[in-house]
Amino acid sequence: MTTPTSTKAPKTVPASPAGPSKSVTPQNDAGPKLCGAPVQKMSEGKPTGESAPCIKAAGHDKDPKSKHSWRAYTRVNTDAVSVDAIAVEAVPTTERLTEVQERERSDAQKMIDQHVKDAHAKWVAAGKPAGFNAAIAAGAGMRYTVTDENVEAFRSMLRKASNLIGGVWVRTAPIKRDINGGKMLYWIATDRKERTKK
């Protein structure tokens, strides 16, 4: 029995922007309303004496776990990623390796490949900052907001992308919950460390 395929055209995903992230000011005329509460800027764990508006969605502070933030992260639209496109075959095979034909990477995987390349380039341009917070502060942090069931699929695609590129290591942070119910997957692409010889 065959299942009907969707007739909807896939959404286009804009390329990941190059260069460091820029500060975002609250807007009322377009896009979601932002919080805008003043936030004390920090550098290396110390206050700088400057403040900036919170860029999170208005009302986020109703959740006691949601803190104000002035940092702008690179946000990537993942609406076009299809679960079918990232499904993994898990079936017994009798196919000899000499007979295996190269399979084309899915459109979803190609998109993630490019995101990882762009993120690594931003990390290098930022001076290869050590640690997650330093990388995010330098504009080299990335974030996907995905549904619960797609978290592991995105982690898998990030690993595949780093393996394809070579010399790149994708580091993911513990999952954070978005105010709208999604899961926020923060990650950075750094140089892969060489294994120490035993």
C-alpha positions in Angstrom: 0.0 0.0 0.0 1.4 3.4 -1.0 0.9 6.6 0.9 0.1 9.8 -1.0 2.9 12.2 -1.2 2.5 15.8 -0.1 1.7 18.4 -2.8 3.0 21.3 -0.8 6.2 22.9 -2.1 9.0 22.8 0.5 9.9 26.1 2.2 13.2 27.6 1.1 15.8 28.1 3.8 18.0 31.1 3.7 21.7 30.6 3.8 23.3 31.0 7.2 24.5 34.7 7.5 28.2 35.3 7.5 30.0 37.4 10.0 29.4 38.0 13.7 25.9 38.4 15.1 24.6 41.9 15.6 22.6 43.4 18.5 18.9 43.3 18.1 16.6 46.0 19.4 13.0 45.5 20.3 10.6 46.0 17.4 6.9 46.6 17.4 6.2 47.0 13.7 7.5 43.6 12.4 8.3 40.2 13.7 7.6 38.9 17.2 7.5 41.4 20.0 10.7 41.4 22.0 11.1 41.8 25.7 13.3 44.9 25.7 14.1 44.9 29.4 17.5 46.4 30.2 20.2 43.7 30.7 23.6 44.3 32.3 26.3 43.3 29.8 29.0 40.9 31.1 32.5 40.2 29.9 34.4 37.2 31.2 32.0 37.0 34.1 32.3 40.6 35.1 29.8 43.5 34.6 31.0 46.0 31.9 28.9 48.9 33.2 26.8 48.9 30.0 23.3 47.7 29.4 21.4 46.4 26.3 17.8 45.4 25.6 16.7 41.8 26.2 16.2 40.1 22.8 14.0 37.3 24.0 10.3 37.1 23.2 8.0 39.4 25.3 6.6 37.5 28.3 9.5 35.0 28.6 10.2 36.2 32.1 6.9 34.6 33.3 9.0 31.5 33.4 11.2 31.8 36.5 13.9 29.7 34.7 14.0 32.1 31.7 16.6 34.8 32.2 16.9 38.0 30.2 19.6 38.0 27.5 21.1 40.8 25.4 23.2 38.5 23.1 22.0 37.9 19.6 22.4 34.4 18.4 22.4 33.1 14.8 19.0 31.6 14.3 18.6 29.0 11.5 15.2 28.3 10.0 14.7 24.5 10.1 11.1 24.4 8.9 12.1 22.9 5.6 13.7 19.8 7.2 11.7 16.7 6.6 11.8 13.8 9.0 11.5 11.5 6.0 14.7 13.2 4.6 16.7 12.3 7.6 15.3 8.9 8.3 18.0 6.2 8.7 17.8 2.8 7.1 18.2 0.0 9.6 17.8 -3.2 7.6 19.9 -6.3 7.2 22.0 -6.1 4.0 23.7 -8.7 1.7 25.1 -5.9 -0.4 28.9 -6.3 -0.9 30.9 -3.1 -0.3 32.4 -3.4 -3.8 28.8 -3.3 -5.2 27.6 -0.3 -3.1 26.7 2.7 -5.1 27.3 6.2 -3.7 24.1 7.6 -2.4 23.3 11.3 -2.7 23.1 13.2 0.6 19.6 14.5 1.3 18.7 18.1 0.9 18.3 18.4 4.7 21.7 17.0 5.3 23.3 19.3 2.6 21.7 22.3 4.4 23.2 21.2 7.8 26.6 20.6 6.0 26.6 24.2 4.9 25.5 25.5 8.4 28.5 23.6 10.0 30.9 25.0 7.4 29.6 28.6 8.0 29.7 28.1 11.8 33.3 26.8 11.7 34.3 29.8 9.6 32.7 32.2 12.1 34.5 30.5 15.0 37.9 30.8 13.2 37.2 34.4 12.3 36.4 35.1 15.9 39.8 33.9 17.0 38.9 30.4 17.9 37.4 31.2 21.3 37.6 28.5 23.9 34.4 27.4 25.6 30.7 27.7 24.7 30.0 31.1 26.3 33.1 32.7 24.8 32.2 31.4 21.3 28.6 32.7 21.7 29.8 36.1 23.0 32.0 36.3 19.9 29.1 35.6 17.5 30.1 32.1 16.7 27.2 30.3 18.4 24.4 28.6 16.5 20.9 27.6 17.7 18.2 25.3 16.2 14.7 25.4 17.7 13.2 22.0 16.9 10.4 19.8 18.1 11.0 17.1 20.7 11.0 14.2 18.3 13.6 15.8 16.0 16.3 16.6 18.5 18.3 13.4 18.0 17.8 13.7 14.2 19.5 17.1 14.2 22.3 15.9 16.4 22.8 13.0 14.0 22.9 15.4 11.0 25.4 17.7 12.8 27.7 14.7 13.5 27.5 13.6 9.8 28.3 17.1 8.6 31.4 17.3 10.8 32.5 13.9 9.6 32.1 15.0 6.0 34.0 18.2 6.4 36.9 16.7 8.3 38.9 18.5 11.0 35.7 20.0 12.4 34.1 19.1 15.7 30.5 20.0 16.5 29.9 20.6 20.2 26.3 20.6 21.4 25.1 22.1 24.7 22.4 20.6 27.0 19.0 21.1 25.5 17.0 24.2 26.7 13.2 24.5 26.4 11.8 27.3 24.3 9.0 29.4 25.8 6.8 28.2 22.9 7.3 24.5 23.8 10.1 23.6 21.3 13.6 22.5 22.2 16.6 24.8 21.7 19.8 23.0 20.5 22.8 25.3 20.9 26.0 24.3 19.1 29.4 25.5 17.9 31.8 24.1 15.3 35.4 24.1 16.4 38.6 22.4 15.3 38.7 18.7 16.0 41.3 17.7 18.5 43.8 15.1 17.6 43.6 11.9 19.6 46.3 11.5 22.2 48.4 8.4 21.7 48.3 5.8 24.5 
